Amino acid sequence: MPHIAARMTYALLDDDAAGVGREVLGGKGAGLVRMRELGLPVPAAFVITTACGRDYLREQRLPDGLARELDERIAALERAGGRRFGDDDSPLLVSVRSGAPVSMPGMMDTILNVGLTWEGAEALAGETGDAAFAWGCLERLLEQFARTVRGLSAGVVEEALMDAGGAGTRERSRVLLELIERESGRPFPDAGGQVREAVEAVFRSWMSPRARAYRRHKGIDEAMGTAVVVQTMVFGNRGEDSGSGVAFTRDPSTGAQGAYGDFLFDAQGEDVVAGERDTRPLAELAERLPAVADELRRVFDVLERDARDMCDVEFTVEQGRLWILQTRVGQRSGRAAVRLAVAFVEEGLISVEEALGRVGDEQLEAAMAPVFDGDTGDVVARGLAASPGAAIGVAAFQAERAQRLCDEGREVVLVRPTTAPADLPGVIASVGVVTGRGGPTSHAAVVARGMGRPAVCGAGDVVVAAGGRSATVAGVVLHEGETVSVDGDRGLVSRGARSRVPAESDPVLARFLAWRQADAA
């Protein structure tokens, strides 16, 4: 029999979770609790604890009594939102997200629009007068459910959708429904079944190969497990006065002041971080929705002052109304780590002692690393300077090939159209990363910065040839094993090995090193 936790869930609607630590609620849940205490606009939610996650992994089933608690917690969400879960007339939809006690960006699974059925999509289309929105929500749910929950391969799902040709989202949803039943041997479930299966899938994702590889690389304890956050959906795909964004309260590459991030109008949050679409800078949000941008700046200030650190913030705008979905201390480059530590001391938010503890040896080494000289060489592509530094290596166009070349003792640059979490082993094996698409908060950019890998994102079309031994990058053919240079400071990708020189004298770094020397004396 599985262990039954004394408390399996906590509501984030009231003070139920006040004082409960992130080791129980996970980082995402703890962040939601704190944002609610700060009076920020947070959608109603509840947390399934890390203890339940550990029980599930041990027993391969949800703990006894959790199904009943899920029903009770969802009923509270219904009361808060005035909609009913699984209702065919006015359905309540939720997201089901992972939430480990420590940050593991993009390493575990998320399922959006949970609770939507065929009949519910029809009702949502009638209620909103926007059939594209309603059926788009169902198609996204079904595609995520097929891959993440029922374990269908990406190739099988993509082939089925390709066979659907130019069909609309309603017909594509029908194709996915049939695919799920045919390939998994079970029909797509009702709303209650959806949420239970989604929770199980998120718990399982703690042990996914990419999550385990990330934990090994970062030295994260595998025994802690993940919590699950179930949250009322808010929709960034409701038109041009809606959208989704991810932002840092300061530049995570350099540490410079000023919010830094991506926004997509008429889109859900997964569209921003996937790197599949061209995102827009936050300045465009200020131009088109100035009141929302002003409120967002206030939120950034509140969160940074409370955390006394740079924050990574996920948000959605639904028909002109701002919602904050997540906050956490943001991953940063080595250079940014030093600059931020010094800045927060100067602003009176942290002590010198705390500043020294915030910069690890690897980050300090990265901050002091050589840079490329002014000769840019044979430039192949130009893109976003997503993660600073100067990397030289041989090109690889598949994560598996990057690992193999690394195992052979070669320094590798991973070049991809975009990176998905499944590419993480290839990123770990590489000294630099280049992607054709993606903005400063895409998966590739965030992971590269957190691992100290120079990166250029949004470098232009990257088309990998069959077999993965060559690729066309912004119209230029590169072959596997060919030496390339990645200039993460200027956003340049050059053929051959550029010359590196010592970094220029930096007074901020000098000040930090003086503190470190005095502390060691």
C-alpha positions, 0 to 999 in steps of 0.5 A: 500500500502506498504511503498516505501523506498527512497533507497531500494538497494545499490550496493557494486561494487563501492562507492554507499554505502560509508558512509551508516551505518549498520542500513541500510545495515546490518552488512554483507553489511557494512562489505563487503563495508569496505572490498572493501575499504580495497582492499580485494578480495570480490565478487560483490554484492548488498544489499536490505535494512533493511527498505525493510525488515521491509516493507515486514514483515508489508505488507507480500509482497515486496515493490513496485518497488523492482522487477525493482531494483533487475533486475537493480542490477543483470544486474550490476552483470552480467556486472561485471562477464561476465555471464548472470542471468538465461542464459542456456549457461553461467549462473550467480549464486548468493547467497541470505543471511541475514544481520541483523545490529547486529550479529545473527550467524546461526539464519536466512536463506541463499540460495546458487546457486540461478539462476540455472535451469535444462538447466543451470546445463547441460550447467555448466556441459559442460562448466566446464567438471565437471558434479558432480559439476554442478548437486551438485550445483543444488541439493543444491539449490533445497534442500534449496529452498524446505525447506527454501523458499517453507517451506517443512518439513525436514522430507518430503525432507529427505524421498524423497531423501532416496527413491531415494536411491543411485541415482546420483546428477542429478537424486536427482535433478529431484526428488527434482524438482518434490517434490517442485511442488507436495508439494507446488502446484507451479513449481520451478521458473525461475531465476528471480522468484528464487531470488524474492522468496529467498529474501522474505524467508530471510526477513521472517526468521527474525521472525523464532522461532529460530531468535526470541528466540536468540533475546530474549536471547540477548536482541536484538531489534526486530524492526530493521529487517534484510537486504538481501545481494545478492552476485555473487557465488564463488565456493569452490566445484570446486575440490581439489584446492578449498574449504571453510572456517570459521576462527577467527583471534585469538582463540575465546575460550582462546583469544590466538594469532594466527588464529583459524578455519576450512576448507573443501576442495571441499566444500561450506561454509554451509558444514563448519558451519553445523557440518555434515562433519569433517573439517580440520585445517587451517594448512592443507590449508597452506600445500596444498595451501601455497600461498592462506594461506599466502594471508589469513594471510595478510587479517586477519591482515588487518581486525583485525587492522581495526576492532581493535578486533578479527574478524570472517571471512568467505572465499572461495577458487575457483581453487586457488583464495581467496575470502572473503565473510564476516567479523564481530567482533567474538563472544568469551568466557568470558575468551577470552573476558578478554584476548583480551581486555587486549591484544588490550590495550597492542598492542595500539589498544584500550584504557583501558576505551574501554577494560572495556566496551568490557567485560560484567558482564556475561563474567567476571563471566564466566572468573572467574568461577571454573574449574574441578580438575585433576580427569577426572572421568569416561570419556565417550568421548573425543573431541574438547574443543570448549567452555571453562568451567566446566558444570554438568547437566543431559543429554538430547538428544532433544532440546524439552526435554532439555527445559522441563527438564530446566522448571522442575528446572534441569540443563541440558547438551544437547547432539546431533549428531550435532546442527542446528539453530533449536536446539537453544532453547535447547542450551539456556535451557542447561548449557553445550553442546556436539556434535558428529560432528563439528569443532571449527567454527560449529554452536554448537561451535560458539553459545555455546561460545557466550552464555557462555556454556561449549562445547565439539564438535567432540566427536564421533558418537552420535546415538539418540535412537527412542523416544530420551530418550537415546543415544550412545555416542562414543560407550557408552550408556547414558540415559536421566536424567543421570548426565554428566560433560562437560569439555570445557577446556580439551574436555572431557565428563565424566559420573557423577559429577566431582569436581570443584575447583577455577580457577588458578590465572591468571595475565591477569585477575588480570590486568583487575580487577585492571583496573575495580577497578580503574575505579570504584574508 
